[in-house]
Amino acid sequence: MDLIAELKAWHSLCIIRAPQIADPAGLGKTLVEAGLPIVEFSFTTPNAPRLMEQAAKVDGLILGAGTVMTEQDARDAINAGAKFLLTPGLRPKVAAEALRQGVPIVLGAMTPTEVADAVDMGATAVKVFPAARLGPAYFKDLHGPYPGTPLVATGGLTAANAAEYLEAGALAVTAGSGVVSPALAAESRLDEIGLRAREFVDAVATARVTEN
């Protein structure tokens, strides 16, 4: 799976982080139909690998695992069907395991030094967090020293501000609890999730994206 090609095609992905997910397959199907097919299930959710196994059966879903902290997390996620991995920060052992298995890895970073370290560790892309606190201009600044590094903006993004980050140089933006809140996931309120997802997708579509 070419993660960069998929991120270029969709410019967005969805993070699912909740204490309970009642219907992971139904949730995945809802997001695919809304135009948000790149989906990350976080390891902060109980029984995350089991949920990934169920979601992996959904046609068109590009399944990832997030908050991957250890080599064992990485192996469990890949065995459950995850096609890419994300970490909240620099995790050298997770990066090494992903590279060993040939799975794309998105390493978390905030500072310019951390971005460089992520690249050195073999990151397919770099997740910049917390994006909303850093602001869109930060992504434009990062592309000065790192013009070819794919950056994913994460943290505090909504339909109201997502396009700004794409226009400032982010390759993709992440939808989080504003689309899939813990309550909506626990109660399988899929219609409402679908409406929120389409709103986010529509906002992304308005961005004037230029290739870096």
N, C-alpha and C positions, 0 to 999 in steps of 0.2 A: 504494500500500500504506500503510495506516494503522498505523504502527509502535506508536504508543501504545496503540491498541486491541488489537493483538496481545500486547503486553507485559502489558496488564491481563488478558487472557484466560489467559495461560500463566504469568505471573510468573517466568519463567525463560528463560535462553538458554544455549547451549553454545559455549564457545570451543575451537576446534581449533587447536592450535599444536604442530607436530611436524616434525622434520627430513625425515620421509618419510611419505606417506599412500598406501598401496597401492591402496585402493579408495574414492575419495571418494564415489562414488554409493552404494555399499553402506553406507558409514558414514552418509551422510545418511539413507538409508532406515531404517536401524536406529534412529537417533535420533527420526525421525518416529514410528515404530511404538511407541517407548517413551514418547511423550508429551512429547518435547523438540524441537519442530520449528523453533525459531528458532536458527539455527546460524551462527556466525561463523568463517570461514576466515581465519587470520592471514597477513599478508604476510611474517611471519618464516619461513613455510614456503616452501621453494624451489618455483618454478613455480606460485605461488598462483593466478594467474588461470586457468591451464589446469585446475587442480583444481576451481576454482569453476565453470567451464564444464561439467564432468562432473557435479558435484553439482546444478547448476541444473536438470537434467533430472528430478530426483526429485519426484514428486507430493507436494504437501503441505509441502515444505521451504520455509521462509522464510529465504532465503540472505542473509547479510551478509558484509562484508569487514572485517577488523580490522587494527590497527596500520597504518592508512592514514596515511602520512607526507607524501605530496606530491600535488599536483594530478594528476600522471600516474598515480599509484597509484589515485586516485579514478576517473579515466577508465577505466583498465584493469579495475578491479573492476566498474564499471557495465556495461562492454561484455561482461564475462564472465557477467553475470546477477545481480550483487549488487543487492539491493533496499534495502539500507541500509548505512551506513558507520560505523565506530567508529575513534576515535583514542586513543592512550595518554595524550595531553595536549592542550593547546590548540594547534590547528593552523588558524590563520585562513584560509590559502589553501585548505586542504582543505574547510573549512566553506563558503567562498565558492563553490567548485566544486560542492559538493553542492547548495547552494541554487540555483545556476544551472541545474542539471539536474533539480531537483525531487525529490531523493533524501533521505530522512531521514538525519540525521547525529547521532551520539552522541559528544560530545566528552568527553575525559578531564579530570578535575579532582581536586584533593584539598582545597584550602583554600576557605573561604567566598568569598574574592576570585576565585579561579579559577572557582568555580561561577557567580558573577555574570558573569564574562567569557564563559563558555561560553553563557550565556543571551543575552548581548548579540550574540554571533556567530551566533545563530540555531539553536542546538542544539535538536533535537527532545527529547532527554533528555540527562542528564549522567551519565557513568560515574565513580563515585567509587572511587578506587584509592589505596592498598591497603586494602580494606575490613576484612580480618581484623585488621590492625594498628590500625586506627582504632576498631573495635568497633561493635556495633549502636547504642549510645547516640548515636554521632556523627550518625547519620542522623536521629534524633529532634531533635537539636540543630539540624541544618541546616534542618529544616522550620520552625524558628522564624522566621528571616528570609526563608526561601524556601518558603512553604507550598504553592505550586502547581507547584514545579519537579519533574519526574519524575526520580528518582534510581535509578541501576542500581548495585548493589553488586558489585564485582569484586575478586578477589584473595584466595585462601585460603579460599574458601567450600566447604563440604562438606555432605553430607546431615545431618551432626550439628549444624550451626549455621545453615543457610540460613533456616529459619523465623524465627529471631530477628531477622534483618535485615529481613524483610518486615514483621514485627510492629512494628518500630521506624520504619517509614516508607519503606523502599525499595520502589519499584514492581516491581522484578525483581531476581533474583539470578543470578549466572553460575556454571555448572558448568565446570570446567577440566580439569586433568590428573587429577583424582580420578575423572572419568568417562572421558575420552579421553586416556590417557597416551600419550606418544610411542611406547612399545613396542607398545601395543595397536593404535595406528593403523598402524604400520609392518608389523605382522604380520597385520592384518585379523582380529583376534580379536573379531569382531562380537558373538558371543553374550555374551562377558564385558562388552563395552561396553554392550550392551543391558541387562544386569542392573544395572550401575552407574547407568545413566541412569534406569531405573525406580525405583531406590532414591532417587535425587535428587528425582525427580518426586513420589514418595510423601511425601518430607519437606516439599517445598514445599506440598503439599496440606494438611498439618496446620496451616499458619500461619493465624492469625486476622488476616486482612488487612482493614484499614479504608481507605476511600478518603480521599486527602488533599485 
